[in-house]
Amino acid sequence: MQTLEENPHNIKINLAKILTNLLHYLLPWTIPTLIIISWQLASINGLIESTILPSPWQVVQTTITSLQSGVLEQNMAISLYRALSGFVIGGSIGFLLALCTSLSQTLNLLLDSSVQMLRNIPHLALIPLVILWFGVGESSKISLVTIGVLFPIYINTYHGIRSVDSNLIEMGHSYQLNSWQLFWHIIIPGALPTILMGVRYALGVMWTTLIVSETLASSAGIGYMSTNAQSFMDMSTILMCIMIYALLGKLSDLMAKSLETSLLNWQIKGGMING
């Protein structure tokens, strides 16, 4: 009898959880969806001229046409190659530099001041110099992305390692952990939230740098498609390129967030146990 009475209550709780989860996933898309619907309705009713701002449906049709011709996939693959190559190279250099300067006082005195001076130079201001050095090929784009990504990873990794609780390090020494064990089991887990924050920020810088570099000097890529469409006043292609950059940025941020959730799951569990 007690089980029968509890069943409706359990069903209500489960329904509430389902609705909460559904709202959690749908709510972030509410404003973009409303903007697109309003934009389409305004285009249909003639409030917005298609020569000034094509309708979302026109952008979709242009995307389908570009996919069918194979142009979009080819240029997107080139842009992804540039972005990922620059991110891996710049992220690796920034991470290794941060390890050196944060773990060694001598290397910190030797390198950190120079890195901080270079960090204050806007990396996009280096475009003319990079083009003169590397030309307009792949090397110049990858180099710019590398420079843009390097400093956010460096700063956040450096800050994360330096901010690790000294009591945890002292506890590691009391357990007679060697340097490698101390680094792997205490320093890296303690610095990981800040490092991952730097990764998310660096991903945003990566796409921004790629957009600028492909727009200014390129013969292929999403930015090249946008610049080429500008010459022919092809507004729907320009908007398609902008939407692709936005979607790629959102996708990379979601991937970074899921990586953050999986790697920091131990913090959530620890908080639940302590609570």
C-alpha positions as CSV (number, residue, x, y, z in Angstrom):
1,M,0.0,0.0,0.0
2,Q,2.8,2.4,0.9
3,T,4.5,1.6,-2.5
4,L,1.4,2.4,-4.4
5,E,1.1,5.8,-2.6
6,E,4.7,6.7,-3.3
7,N,4.6,5.9,-7.0
8,P,2.7,9.1,-8.1
9,H,5.1,11.1,-6.0
10,N,8.1,9.4,-7.7
11,I,6.6,10.0,-11.1
12,K,6.2,13.7,-10.4
13,I,9.8,13.9,-9.3
14,N,11.0,12.1,-12.4
15,L,8.9,14.4,-14.7
16,A,10.2,17.4,-12.9
17,K,13.8,16.2,-13.5
18,I,13.1,15.6,-17.2
19,L,11.5,19.0,-17.6
20,T,14.5,20.7,-15.8
21,N,17.0,18.9,-18.0
22,L,15.0,19.7,-21.1
23,L,14.9,23.4,-20.1
24,H,18.6,23.3,-19.3
25,Y,19.4,22.2,-22.9
26,L,16.8,24.4,-24.7
27,L,17.1,27.7,-22.8
28,P,20.5,28.6,-24.3
29,W,19.0,28.3,-27.8
30,T,16.0,30.5,-27.1
31,I,17.4,33.9,-28.0
32,P,19.2,32.7,-31.2
33,T,16.0,30.9,-32.3
34,L,13.8,34.0,-31.7
35,I,16.3,36.2,-33.6
36,I,16.2,33.8,-36.6
37,I,12.4,33.6,-36.6
38,S,12.1,37.4,-36.4
39,W,14.6,37.8,-39.1
40,Q,12.8,35.4,-41.4
41,L,9.4,37.0,-40.8
42,A,10.9,40.5,-41.4
43,S,12.4,39.3,-44.7
44,I,9.1,37.7,-45.8
45,N,7.1,40.9,-45.0
46,G,9.6,43.1,-46.9
47,L,10.9,44.9,-43.8
48,I,14.5,43.9,-44.7
49,E,15.8,44.1,-48.2
50,S,17.4,40.9,-49.4
51,T,20.3,42.9,-51.0
52,I,21.1,44.3,-47.5
53,L,20.4,41.3,-45.4
54,P,19.3,38.0,-47.0
55,S,16.8,35.9,-45.2
56,P,17.9,32.8,-43.1
57,W,16.3,30.6,-45.8
58,Q,18.4,32.2,-48.5
59,V,21.5,31.5,-46.3
60,V,20.4,27.9,-45.9
61,Q,20.0,27.5,-49.7
62,T,23.4,29.0,-50.3
63,T,24.9,26.5,-47.7
64,I,23.2,23.6,-49.5
65,T,24.5,24.7,-52.9
66,S,28.1,25.1,-51.5
67,L,27.9,21.7,-49.9
68,Q,26.7,20.1,-53.1
69,S,29.5,21.6,-55.1
70,G,32.1,20.6,-52.5
71,V,33.4,24.1,-52.2
72,L,32.3,24.5,-48.5
73,E,33.8,21.2,-47.3
74,Q,37.1,22.0,-49.0
75,N,37.5,25.5,-47.5
76,M,36.2,24.4,-44.1
77,A,38.8,21.6,-44.0
78,I,41.5,24.1,-44.7
79,S,40.3,26.5,-42.0
80,L,40.1,23.6,-39.5
81,Y,43.6,22.5,-40.3
82,R,45.0,26.0,-39.8
83,A,43.1,26.5,-36.5
84,L,43.9,23.1,-35.0
85,S,47.6,23.2,-36.1
86,G,48.0,26.7,-34.6
87,F,46.2,25.7,-31.4
88,V,48.3,22.5,-30.8
89,I,51.6,24.3,-31.5
90,G,50.7,27.5,-29.5
91,G,49.1,25.6,-26.7
92,S,52.1,23.2,-26.3
93,I,54.6,26.1,-26.3
94,G,52.5,28.1,-23.9
95,F,52.0,25.1,-21.5
96,L,55.7,24.1,-21.5
97,L,56.8,27.7,-21.0
98,A,54.4,28.0,-18.1
99,L,55.7,24.8,-16.5
100,C,59.3,26.1,-16.7
101,T,58.6,29.5,-15.3
102,S,56.2,28.4,-12.6
103,L,58.2,25.4,-11.3
104,S,61.7,27.0,-11.5
105,Q,62.6,30.2,-9.8
106,T,65.7,30.6,-12.0
107,L,63.7,30.1,-15.3
108,N,61.0,32.4,-13.9
109,L,63.5,35.2,-13.5
110,L,65.0,34.5,-16.9
111,L,61.8,34.0,-19.1
112,D,58.7,35.4,-17.5
113,S,59.5,39.1,-17.9
114,S,60.3,38.6,-21.6
115,V,57.1,36.6,-22.2
116,Q,55.0,39.3,-20.4
117,M,56.5,42.0,-22.6
118,L,55.7,40.0,-25.8
119,R,52.2,39.3,-24.4
120,N,51.4,43.0,-24.4
121,I,52.0,43.3,-28.1
122,P,48.7,42.8,-30.0
123,H,49.3,39.6,-32.0
124,L,47.2,40.9,-34.9
125,A,49.6,43.9,-35.2
126,L,52.2,41.3,-36.3
127,I,50.3,40.5,-39.5
128,P,52.4,42.6,-41.9
129,L,55.6,41.2,-40.3
130,V,54.4,37.6,-40.5
131,I,53.3,38.1,-44.2
132,L,56.8,39.5,-45.0
133,W,58.5,36.6,-43.3
134,F,56.3,33.7,-44.3
135,G,54.3,35.0,-47.3
136,V,50.6,34.4,-47.7
137,G,50.8,30.6,-47.5
138,E,49.8,28.3,-44.7
139,S,52.7,29.2,-42.5
140,S,51.6,32.7,-41.9
141,K,48.1,31.8,-40.8
142,I,49.3,29.0,-38.5
143,S,52.0,31.3,-37.1
144,L,49.4,34.0,-36.2
145,V,47.1,31.4,-34.6
146,T,50.0,30.0,-32.7
147,I,51.0,33.4,-31.3
148,G,47.4,34.2,-30.4
149,V,46.8,30.9,-28.5
150,L,50.2,30.8,-26.8
151,F,49.7,33.6,-24.3
152,P,46.2,32.7,-22.8
153,I,47.5,29.1,-22.2
154,Y,50.7,30.4,-20.7
155,I,49.1,33.0,-18.4
156,N,46.4,30.6,-17.1
157,T,48.8,27.6,-16.6
158,Y,51.3,29.8,-14.8
159,H,48.6,31.3,-12.6
160,G,47.0,27.9,-11.9
161,I,50.3,26.3,-10.9
162,R,51.4,29.2,-8.8
163,S,48.0,29.3,-7.0
164,V,48.0,25.7,-5.9
165,D,47.4,25.5,-2.1
166,S,50.8,25.4,-0.3
167,N,49.2,23.2,2.4
168,L,48.5,20.5,-0.2
169,I,52.1,20.6,-1.3
170,E,53.3,20.4,2.3
171,M,50.9,17.4,2.8
172,G,52.5,15.8,-0.2
173,H,55.9,16.2,1.2
174,S,54.8,14.7,4.5
175,Y,53.6,11.7,2.6
176,Q,57.1,11.5,1.1
177,L,56.0,12.0,-2.5
178,N,58.8,12.5,-5.0
179,S,58.9,15.4,-7.4
180,W,57.0,13.6,-10.2
181,Q,54.3,12.3,-7.9
182,L,53.9,15.7,-6.3
183,F,53.6,17.3,-9.8
184,W,51.2,14.7,-11.1
185,H,48.9,14.1,-8.1
186,I,48.8,17.5,-6.5
187,I,50.1,20.4,-8.7
188,I,48.3,19.4,-12.0
189,P,44.9,18.6,-10.3
190,G,45.1,21.8,-8.3
191,A,45.9,23.9,-11.4
192,L,43.6,22.1,-13.8
193,P,40.5,24.4,-13.4
194,T,42.5,27.5,-14.3
195,I,44.3,25.7,-17.2
196,L,41.0,24.6,-18.7
197,M,39.7,28.2,-18.4
198,G,42.7,29.2,-20.4
199,V,41.9,26.6,-23.0
200,R,38.4,27.9,-23.5
201,Y,39.7,31.5,-23.8
202,A,42.4,30.4,-26.2
203,L,39.8,28.7,-28.4
204,G,38.0,32.0,-28.8
205,V,41.3,33.8,-29.7
206,M,42.0,31.0,-32.2
207,W,38.9,31.6,-34.2
208,T,39.2,35.4,-34.0
209,T,42.8,35.2,-35.3
210,L,41.9,32.8,-38.0
211,I,39.1,35.0,-39.3
212,V,41.3,38.0,-39.5
213,S,44.2,36.2,-41.1
214,E,42.1,34.4,-43.7
215,T,40.2,37.7,-44.6
216,L,43.4,39.7,-45.1
217,A,45.6,37.4,-47.1
218,S,44.3,34.0,-48.2
219,S,43.6,31.9,-51.3
220,A,41.4,29.3,-49.5
221,G,39.4,28.9,-46.3
222,I,36.1,30.2,-44.9
223,G,37.6,33.7,-44.6
224,Y,38.6,33.6,-48.3
225,M,35.1,32.6,-49.2
226,S,33.7,35.6,-47.4
227,T,36.2,38.0,-49.0
228,N,35.6,36.6,-52.4
229,A,31.9,36.9,-51.9
230,Q,32.3,40.6,-50.9
231,S,33.8,41.3,-54.4
232,F,30.6,40.0,-56.0
233,M,28.2,41.5,-53.4
234,D,27.1,38.0,-52.5
235,M,25.6,38.7,-49.1
236,S,24.2,35.2,-48.5
237,T,27.6,33.7,-48.8
238,I,29.1,36.3,-46.5
239,L,26.4,35.5,-43.9
240,M,26.9,31.8,-44.4
241,C,30.6,32.2,-43.6
242,I,29.8,34.2,-40.5
243,M,27.3,31.6,-39.3
244,I,29.9,28.8,-39.9
245,Y,32.5,30.6,-37.8
246,A,29.8,31.1,-35.0
247,L,28.9,27.4,-35.1
248,L,32.5,26.3,-35.1
249,G,33.2,28.5,-32.2
250,K,30.2,27.2,-30.3
251,L,31.1,23.6,-31.0
252,S,34.7,24.1,-29.8
253,D,33.4,25.7,-26.6
254,L,31.0,22.9,-26.0
255,M,33.8,20.4,-26.5
256,A,36.0,22.3,-24.0
257,K,33.1,22.5,-21.5
258,S,32.6,18.7,-21.7
259,L,36.3,18.1,-21.3
260,E,36.2,20.4,-18.3
261,T,33.3,18.5,-16.8
262,S,34.9,15.1,-17.3
263,L,38.3,16.1,-16.0
264,L,36.9,18.0,-13.0
265,N,34.4,15.4,-12.1
266,W,36.4,14.5,-9.0
267,Q,35.8,18.1,-7.7
268,I,32.0,17.7,-8.0
269,K,32.1,14.3,-6.2
270,G,34.3,15.7,-3.5
271,G,31.9,18.6,-3.0
272,M,29.0,16.3,-2.7
273,I,30.8,14.1,-0.1
274,N,31.8,17.2,1.9
275,G,28.3,18.6,1.7
